[in-house]
Amino acid sequence: MPVLARMKMMIEEELYPPKGTAKGSPRSILTYIGPDPGKLYPKTREFAKAVFNATDADIHEEIYDWGKGEKEKYRVRFYLLRDLDKFTYYFIRFDVKGEGTEKSGKGSVTIRPLLRTEYPQDTLWQRTIFYEMIRVFWHRLFYHNRRREYIWEGRNLLSMLQSQLRDYFKEIREEHG
């Protein structure tokens, strides 16, 4: 989880580097056209928990709009915060949207994955130039490679998640055949 500190320095890095896009734009958009798009949100959440070995406490819903009617329409945003060590965690935003009926519809899953490292700076010692020099030295010499490993691991996990979602999209289409 994020470092609980009044003051902290945060290093944020996108797991998928931008390729000619604006910073903060989504890195992965999976679209679905077919029957029963209402199943996308529960399965996306389930797959994310399984792939990242997360608990319910690691997932935080921010937006949950679900409209019933002739056409079911919904929009859900949730975050997965997965601790990796004392300072670093995955911060992954999922936006799941959909509309339609059990016979036809469309939906999308947008993923914005980040790797965050937070260093507390609450005490007077942590705010000194000497502490900062030691922290930068330690970070560059030892921790930088560890963060690279976390990025590669995160990319592999995201690829697995996307593959599972694509397989599930095919499964829904075949189920309603």
N, C-alpha and C positions, 0 to 999 in steps of 0.2 A: 504494500500500500504506500501511498505517498508519505513522505517524511512529515511528521507532525512537528512543525516549527513555525514560529512567528515570521522569521526571515529565513529564506533559503535561496540557494542558487540552483537553477534548473537548466539542465542540458537536454534538449529535445531533438530527436533525430527521426526522420521518417524512414520506415522500413523499406518502402519503395521510393527511391529518389525521384524528384520531379524531372520529367522529360519535356521541357518546353511548356509546362503548365504553371499556373500561379501557385505559390506556396499556400498550403492549406486545402488544396483541391483534393478530391478523393483519388485514391490510387487504384481502386478496383471496383468496377461496377458490373454486376451480374444481372442480366435481364431474363425474365421468364414470361413466356406467352403460352397460355394453355389453361386447362381446367383447374378450378379450386386454388386460386392464388392465396387464399386465407391460411393455407398450411405453411407458407414460407416462413413466417415469423417464429412459430414454435420450433420448427426444425433448424432454423438458423441459430437460434439460441442454444438448442440442444447440441448441435454440431460444434459450436464455438466452445461450449463447456467441455465437451469430450476432447477436442483437439488440443486445447490449451490447458487441460487438466485443471479446470477452474471449478469453484464452488458457486452456489447461489449468492454468497456474500461478495464474490468478486465481480458480479454483474450488477450494474446500476442503470435503471431505466430513467430516461429523462423525459421523453415524450411518448404518450400512449393514446392515440386517437383511433377509435374503432367505430365506424358508423355502420349501422345495420339498415337494411332497406331492400329495395329490389336488387340493387347491386351492393355488395359488401365492399366498403372502402376503408382502408386503414393506413396509418403511418406510425411507425414506432422507431424511436432512437434509443439505443442502449449502449453502454460503455462496458468493456471488459478491462479490468485492472488486475493484472497478473504479476505478483511479486517474483523477482528473479534473485535478488539478494537484498542486503540492507539498504542500498541506495537506488537500485534500478528496478523498473517494472515496465511491462507492456501496457500501453494505454491505447485501446483499439475502439474506435467509434463505428457502430453499425447503424445504418439507416435502412429500414425495411419498409417498402411501400407496396401497396397493391390495391387492385380493385377488380371486381368481377363477381361471377356466380360460380356454382359448382361445375357448370358446363364450359364456361370460357372466362378469360380474364387476362390480366397482365400484372406483373410485379417486378420489383427490382431490389437488389441487395447491394448497398454501397458500403465499402469498407475503407476506413482511413486509419491505418496502423502507425503507431508511434512508439519509440523507445525513449523513456524518460529516466534521467538520473538526477537525483536531488541531493544536494549537500546542505545540511543545516548551517545556519549562520546566526544562531541565537546569542551565544556567549561573546563576551568581549574578546576572548582568545580567538574564536573562529572568525572574527572580523578583522584581525590584524593582518598586516602585509606578510609577516613571517608564516603564519598559518596558511595563507593563500599560496605562498611560494611552495611550501611543502605539499599542499594538496595538489597543485598543478604538476609538480614533479612526480608525485605518486600516480596521479591520473595518467600522465603521458607515458610513464615508464611501465606501469603494471596494469592499470585498469583499462586503458585504451583497447588492448587486444581482447580483453574480456567482453567489452562492449561490442566489438566486431563479431565475436562468437554469438552473442545474444542476437545481433541483427541477422546473421545467417540462420540461426535457429528459428527466429521469428518468421523469416521469409519461407523457410521450409514448412513451418506449421500453417502459414497462410495459404501456401500452395495446396496442402492437404485439405484445408477447409474449403477452398474454392472447388477442388475436385469432388469432394463429397456433396457440395451443393449442386454442382452440375449433374452428378449422377442422380441426385434426388429429383431434380427437374425432369430428367428423362423418365424416372420411375413414376412420377405423377402422370405424365403424359401417357405412358403405357398402361397405367392402371385404369385410366378413363378411356382408353383406346380408341 
